Amino acid sequence: MVENIKTREKEKIADLAHKLLPPCRHLGAADLTAILTEIEKTCREGGDTGQVERLIGEFQGSFLEIRREIETNISKIP
């Protein structure tokens, strides 16, 4: 998504956000799901590139938090 925002390819960003939604729902990652939904909607409706960029930043931050949590839980599995 970061590369696509540089080239202003909103359709590709929307498609990727759409593809990431089901795994995030499966994990119960409500924050990620909400951000991805907003990214897809904003891109498809021709929204402001700055807003999309901000949402992508939020997604990255939330993803890193969830990734750490998943890795911590996996490391506890015997």
N, C-alpha and C positions, 0 to 999 in steps of 0.2 A: 504494500500500500504506500509506503514511504516513497518508493521509486516512482509510482504512478502519480503521486501528488505533485512531484517535481515536473512531470510532463503534462500535468492537468488532465490525465486520462480518468475522468470520473466514472465512466462506464465500467472500466476494469476494476476500480476500487469498489464500486457497488456490487459487482459480481463476486469479488473475493469476500467481501463482508457477508454476502448472502450464503456463500459456501461455508463460512466459519460458524454461522449461527447454529446449525444442528449439534456439532460437537460441544459447543458452549452450553447449550440447553441440556445436553446429556450430562455434563459435569455439574449442572446446577449453578452455573456461574451467571447469576442474574445481572450483575453489573456489566459483564462483558456482553451479554445478550442485548442489554439495553443500548449500549454504546454502538454495537454493530448494527442494530436496527436503525439507529439514528444516522449512522454513516451511510447506510444503503439508501435510506429515505432522502437524505440531503443531496446525495449524488444524483439520484434518479430525478429529483425535482429541480436539478440545475442550481443547487444552493451555492453559497459563497465558498470559494476555495479555502479561505482562511478558517472558516468554521470546520470544514472537513479536516483540515490539517490539525486543528485543535482536538477534534474528536479522535483522530488517529493517535495523537499523543496520549490522550486519556486511555485509549485502548491498550497502548504499549505499557503504560504504568500498571493498569489493572492486570494485564496478562502476566507481567513479571511477578506480581504478588501471588497470583494463583499458581503460577509455575513453581515458585518456591514452596508453597504449601503442598502441592502434589509431590514434589521431590522429597520433602520432609516425610510425608506419609509413606512413600514408597521405601525410603531408607529404613523405616521401622518394621517392614515386613520381614519376618524371619526367613 
